[in-house]
Amino acid sequence: MQNKNGVIQRLMDKDRDCMNELYDNYIHHIQRMIAKSDIDPVDHEKIITQLFRAIWSSPEILNKEKHISISITKLCLDLTKSYVISVR
């Protein structure tokens, strides 16, 4: 992938290829994080979908951290915590 600003700009331009690249680069990392949670495996896809919808609708969310990987990690952890709380 290109630099963070280039990725964010492409996402803001609604570049589907960029979203596919982002998905391909981070899906395994995201799946591992979710798998470590107390969430039923049946619901993992819901969190992944929420995460990528959030990025697609507001790509600037990736600007919160220095690296895209950190932004995605924190967003995934936040969504996972929110999901666990809402299910209880």
HTML snippet that shows the backbone in 3Dmol.js (N, CA, C, O; Angstrom):
<script src="https://3Dmol.org/build/3Dmol-min.js"></script>
<div id="view" style="width:600px;height:400px;position:relative"></div>
<script>
const pdb = `
ATOM      1  N   MET A   1       0.840  -1.175   0.000  1.00  0.00           N
ATOM      2  CA  MET A   1       0.000   0.000   0.000  1.00  0.00           C
ATOM      3  C   MET A   1       0.888   1.242   0.000  1.00  0.00           C
ATOM      4  O   MET A   1       2.050   1.197   0.405  1.00  0.00           O
ATOM      5  N   GLN A   2       0.324   2.324  -0.454  1.00  0.00           N
ATOM      6  CA  GLN A   2       1.047   3.583  -0.466  1.00  0.00           C
ATOM      7  C   GLN A   2       1.015   4.232   0.916  1.00  0.00           C
ATOM      8  O   GLN A   2       0.529   3.634   1.877  1.00  0.00           O
ATOM      9  N   ASN A   3       1.521   5.428   1.010  1.00  0.00           N
ATOM     10  CA  ASN A   3       1.569   6.092   2.313  1.00  0.00           C
ATOM     11  C   ASN A   3       0.165   6.378   2.842  1.00  0.00           C
ATOM     12  O   ASN A   3      -0.821   6.331   2.108  1.00  0.00           O
ATOM     13  N   LYS A   4       0.110   6.674   4.127  1.00  0.00           N
ATOM     14  CA  LYS A   4      -1.170   6.855   4.819  1.00  0.00           C
ATOM     15  C   LYS A   4      -2.039   7.914   4.148  1.00  0.00           C
ATOM     16  O   LYS A   4      -3.222   7.678   3.901  1.00  0.00           O
ATOM     17  N   ASN A   5      -1.470   9.063   3.856  1.00  0.00           N
ATOM     18  CA  ASN A   5      -2.258  10.145   3.251  1.00  0.00           C
ATOM     19  C   ASN A   5      -2.789   9.746   1.879  1.00  0.00           C
ATOM     20  O   ASN A   5      -3.910  10.106   1.520  1.00  0.00           O
ATOM     21  N   GLY A   6      -2.005   9.017   1.124  1.00  0.00           N
ATOM     22  CA  GLY A   6      -2.450   8.552  -0.189  1.00  0.00           C
ATOM     23  C   GLY A   6      -3.608   7.581  -0.070  1.00  0.00           C
ATOM     24  O   GLY A   6      -4.563   7.647  -0.844  1.00  0.00           O
ATOM     25  N   VAL A   7      -3.527   6.678   0.898  1.00  0.00           N
ATOM     26  CA  VAL A   7      -4.596   5.711   1.139  1.00  0.00           C
ATOM     27  C   VAL A   7      -5.871   6.436   1.555  1.00  0.00           C
ATOM     28  O   VAL A   7      -6.948   6.157   1.027  1.00  0.00           O
ATOM     29  N   ILE A   8      -5.752   7.350   2.483  1.00  0.00           N
ATOM     30  CA  ILE A   8      -6.927   8.078   2.964  1.00  0.00           C
ATOM     31  C   ILE A   8      -7.563   8.875   1.828  1.00  0.00           C
ATOM     32  O   ILE A   8      -8.787   8.907   1.698  1.00  0.00           O
ATOM     33  N   GLN A   9      -6.739   9.512   1.012  1.00  0.00           N
ATOM     34  CA  GLN A   9      -7.286  10.282  -0.111  1.00  0.00           C
ATOM     35  C   GLN A   9      -8.020   9.369  -1.086  1.00  0.00           C
ATOM     36  O   GLN A   9      -9.103   9.706  -1.563  1.00  0.00           O
ATOM     37  N   ARG A  10      -7.434   8.221  -1.380  1.00  0.00           N
ATOM     38  CA  ARG A  10      -8.098   7.273  -2.286  1.00  0.00           C
ATOM     39  C   ARG A  10      -9.428   6.811  -1.696  1.00  0.00           C
ATOM     40  O   ARG A  10     -10.414   6.668  -2.420  1.00  0.00           O
ATOM     41  N   LEU A  11      -9.459   6.578  -0.397  1.00  0.00           N
ATOM     42  CA  LEU A  11     -10.709   6.168   0.239  1.00  0.00           C
ATOM     43  C   LEU A  11     -11.731   7.299   0.207  1.00  0.00           C
ATOM     44  O   LEU A  11     -12.921   7.055   0.008  1.00  0.00           O
ATOM     45  N   MET A  12     -11.276   8.521   0.398  1.00  0.00           N
ATOM     46  CA  MET A  12     -12.183   9.665   0.325  1.00  0.00           C
ATOM     47  C   MET A  12     -12.762   9.814  -1.090  1.00  0.00           C
ATOM     48  O   MET A  12     -13.883  10.290  -1.270  1.00  0.00           O
ATOM     49  N   ASP A  13     -11.977   9.398  -2.078  1.00  0.00           N
ATOM     50  CA  ASP A  13     -12.424   9.418  -3.478  1.00  0.00           C
ATOM     51  C   ASP A  13     -13.267   8.185  -3.821  1.00  0.00           C
ATOM     52  O   ASP A  13     -13.659   7.982  -4.970  1.00  0.00           O
ATOM     53  N   LYS A  14     -13.538   7.360  -2.786  1.00  0.00           N
ATOM     54  CA  LYS A  14     -14.354   6.136  -2.929  1.00  0.00           C
ATOM     55  C   LYS A  14     -13.739   5.141  -3.919  1.00  0.00           C
ATOM     56  O   LYS A  14     -14.431   4.567  -4.760  1.00  0.00           O
ATOM     57  N   ASP A  15     -12.427   4.955  -3.795  1.00  0.00           N
ATOM     58  CA  ASP A  15     -11.678   4.004  -4.618  1.00  0.00           C
ATOM     59  C   ASP A  15     -11.850   2.604  -4.029  1.00  0.00           C
ATOM     60  O   ASP A  15     -11.254   2.272  -3.004  1.00  0.00           O
ATOM     61  N   ARG A  16     -12.661   1.801  -4.683  1.00  0.00           N
ATOM     62  CA  ARG A  16     -12.944   0.444  -4.193  1.00  0.00           C
ATOM     63  C   ARG A  16     -11.698  -0.444  -4.191  1.00  0.00           C
ATOM     64  O   ARG A  16     -11.552  -1.304  -3.322  1.00  0.00           O
ATOM     65  N   ASP A  17     -10.808  -0.242  -5.148  1.00  0.00           N
ATOM     66  CA  ASP A  17      -9.568  -1.028  -5.174  1.00  0.00           C
ATOM     67  C   ASP A  17      -8.737  -0.762  -3.920  1.00  0.00           C
ATOM     68  O   ASP A  17      -8.122  -1.676  -3.371  1.00  0.00           O
ATOM     69  N   CYS A  18      -8.723   0.476  -3.477  1.00  0.00           N
ATOM     70  CA  CYS A  18      -7.993   0.826  -2.259  1.00  0.00           C
ATOM     71  C   CYS A  18      -8.612   0.120  -1.055  1.00  0.00           C
ATOM     72  O   CYS A  18      -7.897  -0.406  -0.202  1.00  0.00           O
ATOM     73  N   MET A  19      -9.937   0.111  -0.988  1.00  0.00           N
ATOM     74  CA  MET A  19     -10.616  -0.579   0.127  1.00  0.00           C
ATOM     75  C   MET A  19     -10.304  -2.069   0.088  1.00  0.00           C
ATOM     76  O   MET A  19     -10.065  -2.679   1.130  1.00  0.00           O
ATOM     77  N   ASN A  20     -10.304  -2.654  -1.090  1.00  0.00           N
ATOM     78  CA  ASN A  20      -9.966  -4.076  -1.212  1.00  0.00           C
ATOM     79  C   ASN A  20      -8.536  -4.348  -0.761  1.00  0.00           C
ATOM     80  O   ASN A  20      -8.273  -5.355  -0.104  1.00  0.00           O
ATOM     81  N   GLU A  21      -7.611  -3.454  -1.110  1.00  0.00           N
ATOM     82  CA  GLU A  21      -6.217  -3.605  -0.675  1.00  0.00           C
ATOM     83  C   GLU A  21      -6.114  -3.505   0.842  1.00  0.00           C
ATOM     84  O   GLU A  21      -5.406  -4.288   1.476  1.00  0.00           O
ATOM     85  N   LEU A  22      -6.815  -2.549   1.412  1.00  0.00           N
ATOM     86  CA  LEU A  22      -6.820  -2.370   2.866  1.00  0.00           C
ATOM     87  C   LEU A  22      -7.354  -3.637   3.538  1.00  0.00           C
ATOM     88  O   LEU A  22      -6.768  -4.139   4.497  1.00  0.00           O
ATOM     89  N   TYR A  23      -8.458  -4.137   3.027  1.00  0.00           N
ATOM     90  CA  TYR A  23      -9.056  -5.368   3.553  1.00  0.00           C
ATOM     91  C   TYR A  23      -8.046  -6.517   3.469  1.00  0.00           C
ATOM     92  O   TYR A  23      -7.798  -7.207   4.458  1.00  0.00           O
ATOM     93  N   ASP A  24      -7.476  -6.712   2.299  1.00  0.00           N
ATOM     94  CA  ASP A  24      -6.525  -7.815   2.107  1.00  0.00           C
ATOM     95  C   ASP A  24      -5.313  -7.703   3.029  1.00  0.00           C
ATOM     96  O   ASP A  24      -4.810  -8.712   3.523  1.00  0.00           O
ATOM     97  N   ASN A  25      -4.849  -6.483   3.260  1.00  0.00           N
ATOM     98  CA  ASN A  25      -3.663  -6.287   4.099  1.00  0.00           C
ATOM     99  C   ASN A  25      -3.928  -6.482   5.587  1.00  0.00           C
ATOM    100  O   ASN A  25      -3.020  -6.854   6.331  1.00  0.00           O
ATOM    101  N   TYR A  26      -5.156  -6.237   6.029  1.00  0.00           N
ATOM    102  CA  TYR A  26      -5.414  -6.225   7.471  1.00  0.00           C
ATOM    103  C   TYR A  26      -6.406  -7.271   7.968  1.00  0.00           C
ATOM    104  O   TYR A  26      -6.580  -7.405   9.179  1.00  0.00           O
ATOM    105  N   ILE A  27      -7.053  -8.008   7.092  1.00  0.00           N
ATOM    106  CA  ILE A  27      -8.107  -8.923   7.531  1.00  0.00           C
ATOM    107  C   ILE A  27      -7.587  -9.995   8.495  1.00  0.00           C
ATOM    108  O   ILE A  27      -8.268 -10.322   9.466  1.00  0.00           O
ATOM    109  N   HIS A  28      -6.423 -10.534   8.253  1.00  0.00           N
ATOM    110  CA  HIS A  28      -5.911 -11.590   9.142  1.00  0.00           C
ATOM    111  C   HIS A  28      -5.591 -11.037  10.531  1.00  0.00           C
ATOM    112  O   HIS A  28      -5.854 -11.687  11.543  1.00  0.00           O
ATOM    113  N   HIS A  29      -5.033  -9.858  10.568  1.00  0.00           N
ATOM    114  CA  HIS A  29      -4.733  -9.193  11.843  1.00  0.00           C
ATOM    115  C   HIS A  29      -6.036  -8.942  12.614  1.00  0.00           C
ATOM    116  O   HIS A  29      -6.118  -9.212  13.812  1.00  0.00           O
ATOM    117  N   ILE A  30      -7.037  -8.430  11.922  1.00  0.00           N
ATOM    118  CA  ILE A  30      -8.334  -8.146  12.540  1.00  0.00           C
ATOM    119  C   ILE A  30      -8.978  -9.432  13.052  1.00  0.00           C
ATOM    120  O   ILE A  30      -9.485  -9.469  14.174  1.00  0.00           O
ATOM    121  N   GLN A  31      -8.959 -10.462  12.252  1.00  0.00           N
ATOM    122  CA  GLN A  31      -9.557 -11.742  12.661  1.00  0.00           C
ATOM    123  C   GLN A  31      -8.871 -12.309  13.899  1.00  0.00           C
ATOM    124  O   GLN A  31      -9.535 -12.854  14.780  1.00  0.00           O
ATOM    125  N   ARG A  32      -7.558 -12.186  13.972  1.00  0.00           N
ATOM    126  CA  ARG A  32      -6.830 -12.674  15.159  1.00  0.00           C
ATOM    127  C   ARG A  32      -7.233 -11.898  16.409  1.00  0.00           C
ATOM    128  O   ARG A  32      -7.417 -12.485  17.475  1.00  0.00           O
ATOM    129  N   MET A  33      -7.371 -10.577  16.277  1.00  0.00           N
ATOM    130  CA  MET A  33      -7.767  -9.769  17.435  1.00  0.00           C
ATOM    131  C   MET A  33      -9.164 -10.147  17.918  1.00  0.00           C
ATOM    132  O   MET A  33      -9.393 -10.311  19.116  1.00  0.00           O
ATOM    133  N   ILE A  34     -10.081 -10.280  16.990  1.00  0.00           N
ATOM    134  CA  ILE A  34     -11.457 -10.608  17.364  1.00  0.00           C
ATOM    135  C   ILE A  34     -11.530 -12.011  17.952  1.00  0.00           C
ATOM    136  O   ILE A  34     -12.301 -12.256  18.880  1.00  0.00           O
ATOM    137  N   ALA A  35     -10.746 -12.917  17.426  1.00  0.00           N
ATOM    138  CA  ALA A  35     -10.750 -14.298  17.913  1.00  0.00           C
ATOM    139  C   ALA A  35     -10.315 -14.377  19.379  1.00  0.00           C
ATOM    140  O   ALA A  35     -10.706 -15.301  20.092  1.00  0.00           O
ATOM    141  N   LYS A  36      -9.513 -13.421  19.825  1.00  0.00           N
ATOM    142  CA  LYS A  36      -9.045 -13.401  21.217  1.00  0.00           C
ATOM    143  C   LYS A  36     -10.090 -12.837  22.177  1.00  0.00           C
ATOM    144  O   LYS A  36      -9.898 -12.866  23.392  1.00  0.00           O
ATOM    145  N   SER A  37     -11.180 -12.331  21.640  1.00  0.00           N
ATOM    146  CA  SER A  37     -12.227 -11.738  22.480  1.00  0.00           C
ATOM    147  C   SER A  37     -13.216 -12.815  22.918  1.00  0.00           C
ATOM    148  O   SER A  37     -13.104 -13.980  22.537  1.00  0.00           O
ATOM    149  N   ASP A  38     -14.175 -12.398  23.720  1.00  0.00           N
ATOM    150  CA  ASP A  38     -15.211 -13.320  24.204  1.00  0.00           C
ATOM    151  C   ASP A  38     -16.406 -13.386  23.263  1.00  0.00           C
ATOM    152  O   ASP A  38     -17.473 -13.867  23.645  1.00  0.00           O
ATOM    153  N   ILE A  39     -16.236 -12.917  22.063  1.00  0.00           N
ATOM    154  CA  ILE A  39     -17.344 -12.833  21.117  1.00  0.00           C
ATOM    155  C   ILE A  39     -17.536 -14.164  20.400  1.00  0.00           C
ATOM    156  O   ILE A  39     -16.577 -14.807  19.972  1.00  0.00           O
ATOM    157  N   ASP A  40     -18.793 -14.554  20.281  1.00  0.00           N
ATOM    158  CA  ASP A  40     -19.152 -15.774  19.567  1.00  0.00           C
ATOM    159  C   ASP A  40     -18.614 -15.683  18.137  1.00  0.00           C
ATOM    160  O   ASP A  40     -18.832 -14.676  17.463  1.00  0.00           O
ATOM    161  N   PRO A  41     -17.922 -16.707  17.674  1.00  0.00           N
ATOM    162  CA  PRO A  41     -17.365 -16.693  16.312  1.00  0.00           C
ATOM    163  C   PRO A  41     -18.393 -16.385  15.218  1.00  0.00           C
ATOM    164  O   PRO A  41     -18.039 -15.872  14.156  1.00  0.00           O
ATOM    165  N   VAL A  42     -19.636 -16.692  15.474  1.00  0.00           N
ATOM    166  CA  VAL A  42     -20.691 -16.398  14.505  1.00  0.00           C
ATOM    167  C   VAL A  42     -20.814 -14.884  14.291  1.00  0.00           C
ATOM    168  O   VAL A  42     -21.216 -14.438  13.217  1.00  0.00           O
ATOM    169  N   ASP A  43     -20.470 -14.104  15.310  1.00  0.00           N
ATOM    170  CA  ASP A  43     -20.618 -12.652  15.249  1.00  0.00           C
ATOM    171  C   ASP A  43     -19.364 -11.907  14.791  1.00  0.00           C
ATOM    172  O   ASP A  43     -19.383 -10.681  14.681  1.00  0.00           O
ATOM    173  N   HIS A  44     -18.296 -12.616  14.529  1.00  0.00           N
ATOM    174  CA  HIS A  44     -17.054 -11.957  14.121  1.00  0.00           C
ATOM    175  C   HIS A  44     -17.256 -11.123  12.856  1.00  0.00           C
ATOM    176  O   HIS A  44     -16.748 -10.007  12.751  1.00  0.00           O
ATOM    177  N   GLU A  45     -17.991 -11.666  11.913  1.00  0.00           N
ATOM    178  CA  GLU A  45     -18.194 -10.970  10.639  1.00  0.00           C
ATOM    179  C   GLU A  45     -18.931  -9.642  10.836  1.00  0.00           C
ATOM    180  O   GLU A  45     -18.708  -8.694  10.082  1.00  0.00           O
ATOM    181  N   LYS A  46     -19.794  -9.568  11.832  1.00  0.00           N
ATOM    182  CA  LYS A  46     -20.515  -8.320  12.108  1.00  0.00           C
ATOM    183  C   LYS A  46     -19.539  -7.206  12.485  1.00  0.00           C
ATOM    184  O   LYS A  46     -19.677  -6.070  12.033  1.00  0.00           O
ATOM    185  N   ILE A  47     -18.567  -7.538  13.305  1.00  0.00           N
ATOM    186  CA  ILE A  47     -17.581  -6.539  13.730  1.00  0.00           C
ATOM    187  C   ILE A  47     -16.698  -6.133  12.551  1.00  0.00           C
ATOM    188  O   ILE A  47     -16.402  -4.952  12.367  1.00  0.00           O
ATOM    189  N   ILE A  48     -16.286  -7.101  11.769  1.00  0.00           N
ATOM    190  CA  ILE A  48     -15.454  -6.799  10.594  1.00  0.00           C
ATOM    191  C   ILE A  48     -16.217  -5.893   9.636  1.00  0.00           C
ATOM    192  O   ILE A  48     -15.650  -4.943   9.096  1.00  0.00           O
ATOM    193  N   THR A  49     -17.477  -6.176   9.425  1.00  0.00           N
ATOM    194  CA  THR A  49     -18.301  -5.347   8.547  1.00  0.00           C
ATOM    195  C   THR A  49     -18.432  -3.936   9.104  1.00  0.00           C
ATOM    196  O   THR A  49     -18.305  -2.961   8.363  1.00  0.00           O
ATOM    197  N   GLN A  50     -18.687  -3.822  10.407  1.00  0.00           N
ATOM    198  CA  GLN A  50     -18.788  -2.493  11.043  1.00  0.00           C
ATOM    199  C   GLN A  50     -17.495  -1.710  10.865  1.00  0.00           C
ATOM    200  O   GLN A  50     -17.518  -0.519  10.554  1.00  0.00           O
ATOM    201  N   LEU A  51     -16.378  -2.381  11.063  1.00  0.00           N
ATOM    202  CA  LEU A  51     -15.078  -1.729  10.972  1.00  0.00           C
ATOM    203  C   LEU A  51     -14.860  -1.156   9.579  1.00  0.00           C
ATOM    204  O   LEU A  51     -14.502   0.014   9.439  1.00  0.00           O
ATOM    205  N   PHE A  52     -15.072  -1.963   8.554  1.00  0.00           N
ATOM    206  CA  PHE A  52     -14.811  -1.491   7.198  1.00  0.00           C
ATOM    207  C   PHE A  52     -15.873  -0.506   6.718  1.00  0.00           C
ATOM    208  O   PHE A  52     -15.574   0.349   5.884  1.00  0.00           O
ATOM    209  N   ARG A  53     -17.081  -0.599   7.209  1.00  0.00           N
ATOM    210  CA  ARG A  53     -18.093   0.421   6.882  1.00  0.00           C
ATOM    211  C   ARG A  53     -17.709   1.766   7.494  1.00  0.00           C
ATOM    212  O   ARG A  53     -17.884   2.814   6.873  1.00  0.00           O
ATOM    213  N   ALA A  54     -17.186   1.723   8.715  1.00  0.00           N
ATOM    214  CA  ALA A  54     -16.752   2.967   9.373  1.00  0.00           C
ATOM    215  C   ALA A  54     -15.618   3.618   8.586  1.00  0.00           C
ATOM    216  O   ALA A  54     -15.601   4.835   8.402  1.00  0.00           O
ATOM    217  N   ILE A  55     -14.684   2.811   8.129  1.00  0.00           N
ATOM    218  CA  ILE A  55     -13.564   3.337   7.347  1.00  0.00           C
ATOM    219  C   ILE A  55     -14.061   3.885   6.010  1.00  0.00           C
ATOM    220  O   ILE A  55     -13.630   4.954   5.579  1.00  0.00           O
ATOM    221  N   TRP A  56     -14.954   3.165   5.363  1.00  0.00           N
ATOM    222  CA  TRP A  56     -15.468   3.587   4.060  1.00  0.00           C
ATOM    223  C   TRP A  56     -16.243   4.899   4.182  1.00  0.00           C
ATOM    224  O   TRP A  56     -16.100   5.792   3.346  1.00  0.00           O
ATOM    225  N   SER A  57     -17.057   5.008   5.218  1.00  0.00           N
ATOM    226  CA  SER A  57     -17.888   6.210   5.351  1.00  0.00           C
ATOM    227  C   SER A  57     -17.113   7.406   5.898  1.00  0.00           C
ATOM    228  O   SER A  57     -17.473   8.552   5.629  1.00  0.00           O
ATOM    229  N   SER A  58     -16.049   7.148   6.663  1.00  0.00           N
ATOM    230  CA  SER A  58     -15.241   8.236   7.239  1.00  0.00           C
ATOM    231  C   SER A  58     -13.755   7.867   7.213  1.00  0.00           C
ATOM    232  O   SER A  58     -13.172   7.569   8.256  1.00  0.00           O
ATOM    233  N   PRO A  59     -13.149   7.887   6.037  1.00  0.00           N
ATOM    234  CA  PRO A  59     -11.740   7.487   5.936  1.00  0.00           C
ATOM    235  C   PRO A  59     -10.798   8.282   6.827  1.00  0.00           C
ATOM    236  O   PRO A  59      -9.732   7.798   7.206  1.00  0.00           O
ATOM    237  N   GLU A  60     -11.199   9.507   7.159  1.00  0.00           N
ATOM    238  CA  GLU A  60     -10.336  10.339   8.009  1.00  0.00           C
ATOM    239  C   GLU A  60     -10.162   9.749   9.405  1.00  0.00           C
ATOM    240  O   GLU A  60      -9.301  10.186  10.168  1.00  0.00           O
ATOM    241  N   ILE A  61     -10.982   8.754   9.734  1.00  0.00           N
ATOM    242  CA  ILE A  61     -10.832   8.064  11.025  1.00  0.00           C
ATOM    243  C   ILE A  61      -9.436   7.432  11.136  1.00  0.00           C
ATOM    244  O   ILE A  61      -8.933   7.205  12.236  1.00  0.00           O
ATOM    245  N   LEU A  62      -8.828   7.157   9.992  1.00  0.00           N
ATOM    246  CA  LEU A  62      -7.488   6.558   9.983  1.00  0.00           C
ATOM    247  C   LEU A  62      -6.401   7.571  10.316  1.00  0.00           C
ATOM    248  O   LEU A  62      -5.243   7.195  10.498  1.00  0.00           O
ATOM    249  N   ASN A  63      -6.755   8.847  10.398  1.00  0.00           N
ATOM    250  CA  ASN A  63      -5.791   9.901  10.732  1.00  0.00           C
ATOM    251  C   ASN A  63      -5.527  10.028  12.219  1.00  0.00           C
ATOM    252  O   ASN A  63      -4.641  10.780  12.624  1.00  0.00           O
ATOM    253  N   LYS A  64      -6.275   9.313  13.036  1.00  0.00           N
ATOM    254  CA  LYS A  64      -6.150   9.470  14.488  1.00  0.00           C
ATOM    255  C   LYS A  64      -4.794   9.025  15.026  1.00  0.00           C
ATOM    256  O   LYS A  64      -4.357   9.485  16.080  1.00  0.00           O
ATOM    257  N   GLU A  65      -4.147   8.152  14.317  1.00  0.00           N
ATOM    258  CA  GLU A  65      -2.849   7.617  14.764  1.00  0.00           C
ATOM    259  C   GLU A  65      -1.795   7.831  13.681  1.00  0.00           C
ATOM    260  O   GLU A  65      -2.113   8.187  12.546  1.00  0.00           O
ATOM    261  N   LYS A  66      -0.551   7.610  14.048  1.00  0.00           N
ATOM    262  CA  LYS A  66       0.552   7.822  13.119  1.00  0.00           C
ATOM    263  C   LYS A  66       0.528   6.827  11.956  1.00  0.00           C
ATOM    264  O   LYS A  66       0.890   7.171  10.831  1.00  0.00           O
ATOM    265  N   HIS A  67       0.103   5.597  12.235  1.00  0.00           N
ATOM    266  CA  HIS A  67       0.095   4.547  11.212  1.00  0.00           C
ATOM    267  C   HIS A  67      -1.319   3.992  11.042  1.00  0.00           C
ATOM    268  O   HIS A  67      -2.095   3.926  11.995  1.00  0.00           O
ATOM    269  N   ILE A  68      -1.631   3.603   9.827  1.00  0.00           N
ATOM    270  CA  ILE A  68      -2.946   3.012   9.542  1.00  0.00           C
ATOM    271  C   ILE A  68      -3.164   1.765  10.384  1.00  0.00           C
ATOM    272  O   ILE A  68      -4.265   1.540  10.887  1.00  0.00           O
ATOM    273  N   SER A  69      -2.132   0.961  10.538  1.00  0.00           N
ATOM    274  CA  SER A  69      -2.281  -0.285  11.296  1.00  0.00           C
ATOM    275  C   SER A  69      -2.706  -0.017  12.744  1.00  0.00           C
ATOM    276  O   SER A  69      -3.510  -0.763  13.302  1.00  0.00           O
ATOM    277  N   ILE A  70      -2.180   1.025  13.340  1.00  0.00           N
ATOM    278  CA  ILE A  70      -2.554   1.366  14.714  1.00  0.00           C
ATOM    279  C   ILE A  70      -3.999   1.859  14.756  1.00  0.00           C
ATOM    280  O   ILE A  70      -4.758   1.493  15.654  1.00  0.00           O
ATOM    281  N   SER A  71      -4.373   2.686  13.789  1.00  0.00           N
ATOM    282  CA  SER A  71      -5.761   3.167  13.723  1.00  0.00           C
ATOM    283  C   SER A  71      -6.738   2.012  13.579  1.00  0.00           C
ATOM    284  O   SER A  71      -7.768   1.978  14.253  1.00  0.00           O
ATOM    285  N   ILE A  72      -6.423   1.073  12.709  1.00  0.00           N
ATOM    286  CA  ILE A  72      -7.304  -0.076  12.488  1.00  0.00           C
ATOM    287  C   ILE A  72      -7.364  -0.943  13.738  1.00  0.00           C
ATOM    288  O   ILE A  72      -8.437  -1.420  14.109  1.00  0.00           O
ATOM    289  N   THR A  73      -6.237  -1.149  14.384  1.00  0.00           N
ATOM    290  CA  THR A  73      -6.196  -1.947  15.607  1.00  0.00           C
ATOM    291  C   THR A  73      -7.066  -1.316  16.691  1.00  0.00           C
ATOM    292  O   THR A  73      -7.872  -2.004  17.318  1.00  0.00           O
ATOM    293  N   LYS A  74      -6.909  -0.021  16.912  1.00  0.00           N
ATOM    294  CA  LYS A  74      -7.686   0.653  17.955  1.00  0.00           C
ATOM    295  C   LYS A  74      -9.177   0.669  17.613  1.00  0.00           C
ATOM    296  O   LYS A  74     -10.015   0.486  18.496  1.00  0.00           O
ATOM    297  N   LEU A  75      -9.508   0.884  16.359  1.00  0.00           N
ATOM    298  CA  LEU A  75     -10.902   0.871  15.943  1.00  0.00           C
ATOM    299  C   LEU A  75     -11.508  -0.522  16.158  1.00  0.00           C
ATOM    300  O   LEU A  75     -12.638  -0.643  16.629  1.00  0.00           O
ATOM    301  N   CYS A  76     -10.771  -1.546  15.820  1.00  0.00           N
ATOM    302  CA  CYS A  76     -11.245  -2.916  16.017  1.00  0.00           C
ATOM    303  C   CYS A  76     -11.448  -3.214  17.498  1.00  0.00           C
ATOM    304  O   CYS A  76     -12.459  -3.803  17.880  1.00  0.00           O
ATOM    305  N   LEU A  77     -10.501  -2.814  18.323  1.00  0.00           N
ATOM    306  CA  LEU A  77     -10.634  -3.047  19.762  1.00  0.00           C
ATOM    307  C   LEU A  77     -11.840  -2.307  20.338  1.00  0.00           C
ATOM    308  O   LEU A  77     -12.567  -2.851  21.170  1.00  0.00           O
ATOM    309  N   ASP A  78     -12.050  -1.067  19.895  1.00  0.00           N
ATOM    310  CA  ASP A  78     -13.209  -0.293  20.357  1.00  0.00           C
ATOM    311  C   ASP A  78     -14.522  -0.957  19.938  1.00  0.00           C
ATOM    312  O   ASP A  78     -15.450  -1.064  20.740  1.00  0.00           O
ATOM    313  N   LEU A  79     -14.596  -1.397  18.693  1.00  0.00           N
ATOM    314  CA  LEU A  79     -15.808  -2.064  18.211  1.00  0.00           C
ATOM    315  C   LEU A  79     -16.049  -3.380  18.952  1.00  0.00           C
ATOM    316  O   LEU A  79     -17.186  -3.727  19.273  1.00  0.00           O
ATOM    317  N   THR A  80     -14.974  -4.096  19.213  1.00  0.00           N
ATOM    318  CA  THR A  80     -15.085  -5.372  19.930  1.00  0.00           C
ATOM    319  C   THR A  80     -15.597  -5.139  21.343  1.00  0.00           C
ATOM    320  O   THR A  80     -16.494  -5.847  21.801  1.00  0.00           O
ATOM    321  N   LYS A  81     -15.035  -4.149  22.039  1.00  0.00           N
ATOM    322  CA  LYS A  81     -15.502  -3.829  23.401  1.00  0.00           C
ATOM    323  C   LYS A  81     -16.961  -3.398  23.388  1.00  0.00           C
ATOM    324  O   LYS A  81     -17.748  -3.838  24.226  1.00  0.00           O
ATOM    325  N   SER A  82     -17.321  -2.546  22.450  1.00  0.00           N
ATOM    326  CA  SER A  82     -18.712  -2.087  22.345  1.00  0.00           C
ATOM    327  C   SER A  82     -19.662  -3.246  22.086  1.00  0.00           C
ATOM    328  O   SER A  82     -20.767  -3.293  22.626  1.00  0.00           O
ATOM    329  N   TYR A  83     -19.223  -4.166  21.265  1.00  0.00           N
ATOM    330  CA  TYR A  83     -20.059  -5.319  20.941  1.00  0.00           C
ATOM    331  C   TYR A  83     -20.282  -6.202  22.171  1.00  0.00           C
ATOM    332  O   TYR A  83     -21.398  -6.641  22.447  1.00  0.00           O
ATOM    333  N   VAL A  84     -19.207  -6.446  22.892  1.00  0.00           N
ATOM    334  CA  VAL A  84     -19.300  -7.280  24.102  1.00  0.00           C
ATOM    335  C   VAL A  84     -20.238  -6.631  25.108  1.00  0.00           C
ATOM    336  O   VAL A  84     -21.066  -7.309  25.716  1.00  0.00           O
ATOM    337  N   ILE A  85     -20.113  -5.324  25.286  1.00  0.00           N
ATOM    338  CA  ILE A  85     -20.972  -4.615  26.245  1.00  0.00           C
ATOM    339  C   ILE A  85     -22.426  -4.654  25.801  1.00  0.00           C
ATOM    340  O   ILE A  85     -23.315  -4.836  26.633  1.00  0.00           O
ATOM    341  N   SER A  86     -22.687  -4.487  24.516  1.00  0.00           N
ATOM    342  CA  SER A  86     -24.067  -4.457  24.035  1.00  0.00           C
ATOM    343  C   SER A  86     -24.738  -5.831  24.079  1.00  0.00           C
ATOM    344  O   SER A  86     -25.962  -5.918  24.176  1.00  0.00           O
ATOM    345  N   VAL A  87     -23.954  -6.890  24.008  1.00  0.00           N
ATOM    346  CA  VAL A  87     -24.512  -8.244  24.036  1.00  0.00           C
ATOM    347  C   VAL A  87     -24.854  -8.671  25.459  1.00  0.00           C
ATOM    348  O   VAL A  87     -25.781  -9.453  25.670  1.00  0.00           O
ATOM    349  N   ARG A  88     -24.112  -8.163  26.428  1.00  0.00           N
ATOM    350  CA  ARG A  88     -24.321  -8.563  27.831  1.00  0.00           C
ATOM    351  C   ARG A  88     -25.577  -8.033  28.358  1.00  0.00           C
ATOM    352  O   ARG A  88     -25.909  -8.272  29.519  1.00  0.00           O
TER     353      ARG A  88
END
`;
const viewer = $3Dmol.createViewer("view");
viewer.addModel(pdb, "pdb");
viewer.setStyle({}, {cartoon: {color: "spectrum"}});
viewer.zoomTo();
viewer.render();
</script>
